[in-house]
């Protein structure tokens, strides 16, 4: 049995059961990533002003580049996985192009920036990690990703943030 598809079905089958949950899912999948990005930018500006240290900005940009532009695109070039709505009947709440699904670009992006915040401030970092999880879980709910896409993206994003922090500390 394909547990990834099984879990996707269980989550996506909740669509249409409650219009409020559908709206929350759409908001979380579509707009919450923007709010998280603005929150991380505000955190970086606060950190720069408070500590007179621009390192957080460069580390965030480096983690974003490594996770989303380098790692995600290399994996998608090597392995193409169609989105769920291409290969299965899906309760689709968001329109999306038929690009590669694995790994989730949103997950790599959100978890990379959240992990950088975590290395600077654990309390705020956990908050951004939780919101990143909610935004990415919503992308499964609305039918544009499988759970494994999001999990792989989260791992890549967190790894990218960790690697950038470790490399910076050695330089």
N, C-alpha and C positions, 0 to 999 in steps of 0.2 A: 504494500500500500504506500502511496505517496503522501507522507504526513504533511508536507508543505502545502500541497493542494487541499488536503483534508482540512487543515487548520484555516487556510484561506476561505474555504467554503463555509465553515462554521462562523467565521467573522463576517464575511460578506453577506451571508444569508440573513443577517440582522437588519440589512437595509430594507426600508419600506415598512418596518414594523411600528416605527414611531417617528413622526415627522420632525419632532424636536431633536432626536438623536441624529437623524439624517442631516439636519442643518448644522448641528455641532460637528459632525463628521466632515462636512464640506468645509466649514470654517477652519477646522483644525488641519485639514489636508492642504487647503489652498492658501489661507491667510496667516495661520499661526507661524509658519516658517519666516515670514516677513517680520512679524513681531519679535520673534527670537533673534533674528539678525539685528534689528534695531536695538534690542536689549543688550546684545553683546557689544555692539558699537558704543552704546552709552557706557557700559562697563569699562571698555577700553579707554574711552575719553576720560572717564573718572580716574582710572588708574594712572593714566599719563599725567594728568594735572596734579593729582595727589602726590605721586612719587617722582615726578620729573623723569620718567623712564618710558621710552618708546618701545621697549622690547615686546610688550604685550601685542602691540599692533603688528609688528613684523612677524611675530610667531603665529598670530592668527592668520595672517595672509599666507604665510608659508604652509601652515597646516591645511588651509583651504586648497591651495594650489596642489600640494602633494596628494591629498585625498580625492578631490573632485576632478582635477584636470589630468593628473598623471595616473594614479592607480585605477580609478573608475574607468577611465577611457581605455587603458591597456586591457583591463579585464573584459570590457565590452567588445574590444577589437578581437580578442582571442575567443571569447565565448559569447554567443548571442542567445539570449533567452527572451522569447516573446512575452509581452505583457499578458496578464490573465485574460483580459477581454479579447485578445486575439485568438486564443486557443480554447477558451471555455465559455459557456454561458455565464454571464456575470451581471450582478445588479450594479451597473455603472452609474455613479453619481457625478463624476467629473469627466469632461472631455479631455482626451490626451492623445498625443501623436503615438504612432505605433513603433516607437523606438525601443531599444533594448531595456529590459527590466532589471537585470542583475549586473552589479549591485545597485541599490537605490541611490541615485545621485543626491536626493534630498537628505537621506540618512547620512551619507558620507559628509556632506556639507554641514549639517546641523550638529552631528556628534563631534566633528573636528573642532568647531568653534566652541562648543560647550566644554570639551575636554581642556582646551586652553584656559578658559575661565576657571575650571575646576583646579588647575594647577596653581592659580593665583589666589583663589578664594573658594574654599571647599563648600561653604554654605550656598553661595551664588552658583557655583558650579553644579551642585546637585539639583538646584532649581532649574537651570538650563538643560541639564540632562533629562530631567523628568518631562519638561515641556517638549524636548526633542523626541523623546519616546512617544508622547501623545500625538505629536504631529505625524510621526512615521507610522504609528499604528493606524491612524486615521486614513493613511494612504492605502493600507490594506483594506480597511472597511469600505472605502469608496470604490474599490475595484481596480486600482492602477498598479498595485504591487502584490507579490507573494510575501508571506512572512520571512522567508529565507533571504529575499532581496534586501529587506530592511535590516535583518540581523547582520548580514554581510556588510552592508553599508555602515552600520553602527560600529562594527569591529574595525573596519578600515578607517573610519573617522577618528575613533579613539586612539588607534595605533598611530595614525598620522600626527595627532596632537602630542602624544607621548614622545614619538621619535623627534619631532621638532624641538620639544623642551629638552630632551636628552642631548641632542646634537648642539644646541645653543649653549648648554651648560659646559660642554667640553671644549668649545671654541674659545 
